[in-house]
Amino acid sequence: MSLASQFIFAFMLFTGKPTSADLILLNGKIVTVDKNFTIVKAVAISKNKIIAVGSNKEIRKLANKKTKIIDLGGRTVIPGLIDAHCHPEAASVSELDEEIADVHTIAELLESIKIQTQKKKQGEWIIFPKLFFTRLKELRPPSLAELDSVAPHHPVFLNGSYGGMINSEAMRVSGITENSTAAGIIRDKQTGLLTGLIRLSAFKLFKLPVKKPLTYQERQEALVVMLKRYNQLGITSICSGSGNYGSFEMYRELNKKNKLTTRIFQNILFNLPPGTTTKMLSDSLKTFRYVTGYGDEMVRIGALKIVLDGGILTGTAYLREPWGEKAHTIFGIDDTAYRGVLNYSREEVLAIVKAANEQNWKFTAHCTGGGGVDLLLDVYAEVNRLKPIRERRFSIIHGNFYTKDAIKRMSELGVYADMQPAWFYKDADALEFILGEKTIQTFHPYRSLVDAGVMVNGGSDHMVKLDANSSTNPYNPFLAMWAMVSRTTERGTVIVPSEAISRQQALKIYTIDNAYASFEESLKGSIEPGKLADVAVLTNDFLTCPVDEMKNIKSDLTLLGGKIVYSSGKIN
């Protein structure tokens, strides 16, 4: 018996695991992503766990008459992929009524709106969700005149989450006039006239139609469909980025119905009510039903989360320096000292983080600008002096702009970088144009983060549309890993290639490193005996295929706990 076989059987005897397999995958390239990045030929699965990995000969010995054997035909197998930050609850229902147009130019946007005017009655709102002007070829918003020309009798709202644009009809029906003084209404610097550009604080002024709420069953059914789409790309676990205990219970109910096809780490979004004292805050957190880690292998409570600043695509991220002259054209920013929006003061953030740490929460924050990163790290450092945070695995969601000093502090504190490579793919060109060469050097510096020992987590921030590649934030993990490896953008530009990482490092980020983010590295994230049998059989060899073919990889077979949750039909 070989040394490897001895290890397999010794493991089973020691742990009391079964000595035969329910399922065996043979003749493959099994990329285990263990500490040595070992590659083997075969893997054996019993019930929902991996019981052995090794050669074809060794693993065959674990078969009995009932064992199902799949010949992989040399295909590459990787651990089930983990999306560290997405919003399937919103994405799953975003196209229930109609498909959202995939627009890349102002002409395409205007044509899409024009088509909507022909379908809708005069006076009905046309709402374009999650539209970002920086992703248009022209790198500018449409003018008010352009919007009015295609929709003179329909109110139009281009919703960019933290900012956006409305047309004249939307202003009229919402009572917004040249005399309006509400915060968030942007005017032309020269003429003082309304431009149609608005920030989040003005959204409450809109007289939007009240949508008929979906039933609980409709939302569940939409989620099931969305998660199955994730399975087609080898995704077996996700972190739901912003939710509440209601969404946690909904996922648990889906699991009880045996309809859940990905594992869930559910973040809990926390909003600090005005006038809340530190004691009230602390007392409030003590009443929360569950804290980070509560749950089981399928559904767990994730981090406590706040939204610290705005967004990089709407000119509202809180930067280290003012947004600059070019931001005026795109976002209507006319204050030369403007650095972005902060939703909380430093004192408020400190109170929240301190209380969360005392109650043993993992803490995280939506934080898109470098100024926000620095503020959050200041708070983390102060809280760490009171009670160490390393074991709580605090993180920064998005972050985007990491200087050498910020990276050093993250490494020292054990703070994770929860990043979205699709943002680099989609937005690096625009941000280089707006913010300049110096700032873009700090944008998504994967190599610097990895070299400094900072745990990088990869996610999509998927929010709108169903398709893996044309979604507003694409959720295709292979597209994301390709961007991390190639540093290539949607426009074909290679930006700061020195910050590229290897394919192995990218794969670690989307498997074992993302498992660390949910405190589950001993359960999943690699193909090793004793771990959950979450694996994906790929359509191409991720490690050796031509670089540009990486982004086109999908899964031919996805297993969750040894059960097939997706099959292309090409593997028997």
N, C-alpha and C positions, 0 to 999 in steps of 0.2 A: 504493500500500500504506500502510495506517495506521501510526502510530507503534507501536501495540501489536503489529501483525502483524510489523513490522520487528524488534521485540524478540524475538518468538517464534522467528522464523527465524534471527536472529543467535545466539540462545541455542543452537539446535540445531546450527548450523554450528560454533560455538565448542567445544561439548562433545562433538560427534560423535554426538549423540542422533539417533534416526531422524526422518525428515521426514514420516512418516505414522503414524497412530494405529491401534492395535488396537481401542480402544473410545473412543467420544465420548459425553459427556453434554451434551445441548443443552436450551435453553429452560428453564433453571432459575434459581434464586436461589442462586448458589454463594458461600457465606460463607467466604472464604479463610482468615481469621484470620492474615493476614500482618501486617506491622508497621503498615500503614495500615488494617487491617480492611476491605480491598477486597472489594466484591461484584461478581461478574461473572455472565454468562449461561451460559457453557459451559466444559468442561474436556476435555482430550484426554489419553489414557493409552496408553502403549506398554509392553508387557510388564508390569513391576510398578511402573513409575514414572509420575508426572505429567510430561507433556512441554510442556503449554501450558495457559494459562487466558486467557479473553477473551470477545469477543462471539460470537454464533452464527455470524456470517459469517466471522469470522477462524478459528474452530476448524473449521468445515466444510471449509476448505481443506486440512486435514490428513487428510481421509478418502480412502480408496481403495476398490477393489471389495470388499476383505475386511474393511473396518472395520465393526464393530458400532456402530450408533447408537441411543441410547436417548433418546427425547423425555420430558423430565421433567415436562412439562405445568405448569411454574411452581413445582414443588416446591422446597423449601429443601434445600440440600446443605451439610453441615458436615464438617470433618475427622473421621476416625474418633476416637471418644471413648476416653479412657485412664482406667482406674480405678487410682489411685495406691496403693491398699492394700486387698487382699482375700485371702481364704483359700479358693480354689476346691477345693483338695484335700480339705479337711474338709467344706465345704458340699456338694460333689458326692455324698458318700456318706451324708449326714445323714438322708436319707429313703428309703434303699434298702429298709429293712425295713417301714416304715410312715410315713405322713404325720404330721408333728408339729403338734399343734393350735395355732392362732393365738388365744391367749387375751389378753383385755384387762381382765378383772375377776377377783376371787377366786372368785366363783361359777362363772365359766367354767373356771377352773383346777381347782377341786374337781370339777366335772362331768367334765372330761377325765380326771382321775385315777380317778374312779369307773368310767368306761367301761373304763379299762385293767384295773381289778380284775376286771371281768366277762370279759375276754379272756384274762387270765393266771392261771396256777395260783397257789394260795396259796403264799407264800414267794418268788415271783418278784419281782425288783426292777422298780419303775416309775421310770424315769429321765427327767426333763424337762431337755433340754440348753439351756443359755444362757437360763435364765429369770431375769429381773430384776424385783424387786418394785417398783422405782421406775416401771416401765412399766405397772403395774396401776393401774386407775382409783382405787383406794383409797389408793395410795401407802403401802402397808404389806405385810409378808409375811403369809401365813395364819398363824393361831396353831397351836401344836402340837395343840391339841384339834381344830381344824378338819381338819388333815391326818389325824389318827388316826380321825376320824369316818367318812371316806370310804375309808380304807385301813387297817383295823385289823389285817389279816393279810398285808399286802404291804409290804415295805420301800420307802420312797419317798425319792428324792434329787432335789431341785430344784437343778440345777447352774448357778450364775451365774459360772463361770470362776474368780473370785477370792474367792468366798464362796457361800453358799447355805443350804439347809435340808434336814433329814432328819426323818422321823417316828419315833415310838417304836419301831416294829418294826425300822426301819433301825438304831437304836441298839442294840436287843437283839441282832440277828444280828451286829453289828460289835463287840460287847463294850464298848460305851460306857455307863457307869453314872454315877450321881450322885457316885461316888467318883473318876471319871476326872479326871486333871489335865493331860492333853495340851493343848498350845497350840492355839488355834483353836476350842476348844469354848466357846460363849458361854452365860452363865447370866443369869438374871433378877437385876437389881441388888438388888431388895427381898428376894426369897425365897432366892436362891442356887440355884434349881432350873434344870435344863436347859431351854432354850427350843426346841431344835431348830436354831437358827441356828448356823452354823459358818463358819469362814474356811478359805482354801485349805490352810493348814498342817495342818488336821485331815482333809483328804480321804484321806490315806494310811491312815487308820484303817478305812475302809469295806471291808466284805467284798463287793465288787462282783463280779458274775459275769464270767467271762472270755469275751469275745466271740470268735467264730470269725473269725480274720483274713481279710480279703479278699485274693484273689490279685492279683498284679501286673496281670494283664489286666483284672480287674474294676475296679480303681482307675483304670486308663487309660480304660476305656470310660465310667465315670462322669464323668471329667474332660471327655471329648469332649462329652458331653451338656450339662454345665454351661457350657462355653465357648460352645456354640451358643446357649444361652439369653442369654448376654451379648451375642452378636452381634445378637439381636433388638432390642436397645436401642442399636445403633450402636457398641458397644464393640469395639475392634479391638486394644487393648493393655491389659495389666494388670501391676501389680507384685504378685507373690505374696508376701504379707507376712512369712511365717515358714516357712522350709523348710530344706533341706540339699542336699548335692551329689546325693543320691539323687533328690530331686524335680526338680532341674535336669536330670539325665540322663533322667528319665522324660519331661519335656517335649521334650527333644531327640529322643528316640526317636519320640514322637508326630509330631514334625515330619518325621522321616525317612520315616514312614509316610504323610505328607501328610494327617494327621488334625488338625493343630493349626490352629485358626481365630482365635486371638489371638496377639499377640506377648507374650513373657514377660520380665519383669525379676525374677529370683528372689533375694529376700533370703535371707541365711544366718543362722539363729538360732545365737547363741553363748552357751553356759552356762559360767560360770567355776567349775571344780571347787574344792571346799574345800581350803585349804592351798596354793593355787597362788601361786607367787612371781612377781614382775614378770618375771624372766628366763625362767621356765617359760612364762609367758603369751606373751612375745615369741617364744620359740622355737617354741611351738605354732602361732602364726599364720604363721610362716615355712614351716611344713610344709603349709599349706592348698594344695590343688591349683590353685585359680584365685582371682583377686581381682575386684573390681568391674570390669565392662565386658567380661570375657572372654565370648566367644560370637559370635553373628552377629545379623543383623537380626530373626531370629525368637525366639531364646532367649539371654539374657545373664545373667551373674551380677550381682546387685544389691548392696545394702548389707550390711555386717555389723551385726547387730542384737542388742541385749540387752533384757530385760524389767526395767525399772528399778523400777516400783512396781506397785500393784494396779489397781483399777478404780473409776471414779466411781459405778457402779451397785451396788457392793457395800460402799461405805464404806471402801475400802482404798486409794484414790488418795492420794498423799502431797501434802497441801495446804500452803499458806503459813500457815494458822491452823488451830486445832482444828476438828473437824467440827461441834461444837455440839450443843445439846440435842435438836433434832429428829431428829438421826441416831440417837439412842438408840431411838426408837420403831421406826424402819425397819430399822436394822442391828444393834441391840442393843449399841451402843457406850456404855459406862458410864464410861470414863476421860475426864474433862473436858479433859485435855491431849492427847488422842489426835489425831494429824494424818494417820494413814494408815500404809502399809507401804512400806518401802524394802528391796529385795532385795539391794542392794549398798551398801557404804560409799562415801564420797566418794573415798577412796584407791583402792578397787578400780575404781571407774568411771574414775578418772584413768589408772590403769595400762592398762585395756582400750583406752580411746580413744587414748592415746598410742601404744600398740603398733599399733593399727589404722591410725592416721595414718602411722606410719613405713612400713607395708607398703602404703600407697596404696589403702586401702579407703575407700569412702564409708561413713560410720558413721551409725547411727541407733539410737533407743531407744524402746521402748514407754514412754510417760511420760504419765500421765493427769491428774496434779494439778499445781497451780501451784508447790508446793514442789519437786517433781521437776524442773519446767521450770527453776527458778532454779539448782538444783544442777547440772543438765546444762549450762546456759549458763556457769556458773562453770568447769566442767571444760573445755568447749570453748574458753573464753577462755585458759585456762592452756596448753592444748595448742597453741593458735594462736600463742602466743609462741615456741614451740619450732620449729614448722613450720606455715606458714599453711594454714588449712583451707578457705578460700573455694573454691578450685578443686575440692575434693573434694565440695562440695555436701552437707555434713552436714545432717541433719534431725532433727526431733522428731516422732515419731509420736503422734498424738492431741493432746497438749499441753493443749488445751481452754481453759485459763485463762491468758491473756496480758495482763499489765499493760503500761503504757506503757514502763516501764523494760525489761521483757523484750523487747518489740517493737523498741526502739531497739538493744539489744544484738544481736538476731538480724540486724537490718539491717546493722550494722557488721561482723559476722562472716560474713555471707552464709549464715546458717542457714535452711533451708527449714522451713515449717510444713506437715507432712503431716496433713491434717485430714479429718474424716468428718462432712459436713453432716447425714447421717442421725441422728447423735447429737444435734445441735441440734434437729432435727425431733422426735425421740423423747423427749429427756431434759431440755430446757431448763426446762419447767414444774416438774418434780420438783426440779431443782437450785436453782431460784429459791426454792422452798418450803423446802428443807433449809438452803441456805447463805445466803439473803438477797439483798436488792437490790444491795448493794455488790459482792458477789462475782459476781453474774450479769452485771454490766456488763463483766466481763473474759471472759465465756464466748463463745467463737467470734467474736472481734471482726474479722470479715473486712474491713470498711472500714478499720479502723486498720492492719491488717497490709498491705493493698494500698497504702494511701497512704504507708506508711513504706518501700515498696520491698521488702518481704519476699515472697519467692516462696511462694505458697500452692499446695499440691497437694491435689487432691480425690480422695477414695476412699471406699469403703463400709464396710470392715472386715467384709464379708460372710463369715459363718462357718457359719450354720445355716439350713436350709430352701432350697427351690429357687425359690420365687416371688420376682419382682423387688420386690414391694411389701410382702408379708407376711413376708418373711424377718426373722429377729431383728434383723439390721442390713440394711435394704433396699439393694439394689444398683442400683436405678433411678437413673441419673445425672440424669435430668430432674427427678425428685422432689428430689434433692439440690440442683440448681441453683435450682429454685423456692424451696427453703427459704433459700438464700443471698440470693436477690433479694427475697423477701417477708418474711423473718424470722418466718414463721408456723410454729407447732408442730402436732403431731398433734392436740392438744386445741383448736386454733383460736385460740390466743393469739399475739399479736404481741409479741415480746420484743426490747427494745433495737433499734428500727427504724433508729436512726442508724448501725448497723453493717451495714446492707444494702449490697449492691453491685449494679452494673448487670448486665443480661443478657450484654452483651459481655464484661465482666470474668469472669463465671461461666463462660462458654464458653471463654475463654482458659485458665482454671484447669484445665478438663477436657480441654484439647487441648495447646496449645503449652507451657503452664507445666508440665504433667505430663510432657511430653517432656523438658524441662530436667532433671527429677528423675532421669531415667535416662541423661543425657548424650546424648540423641538428638534434640535440637532441629533439627539439620541434616538429619535423616532423615524426621521425621514431625511431626505436631502442627499442620500448616497445609497448605493446598492451594496449592502453589507448584511451578513447574517444577523437576525434579530430585529431588523428594521422593517417598517411597513412596505409592502410590495407595491409601491407606486413607481411605475416605470413607463417609458415611452419608447416605442420602436420607430425609428425615423426613416423618412423617405430618402435621405442622403447621409453621407458620413460627415457629421458636423466638424470633425477634427481635420479632415484632409481634403474635402471638396474645394474647388476654386472659391476664393473669398466671396465673390459676388453671388455665388449660388447659395451661400449660407442663409440669406434672407428669404429664400423660397422653400426652405425645409418645412415639412409638416410631419405629423405623426401618422403612421400606418396602423398603429395599435397602441392604445393607451389603457393601462391597467391602474385601477385604484384599489389598493388592498387585495391585489391578485384577481380582481374582477374586471372584465372588459367594460369600459365606459365609452370607448370609441373604437371602431374598426373601419378601415377603408375598404375592407373586403379583399385586400390583396395578400393577406397572410392567413393561412389555414391552420 
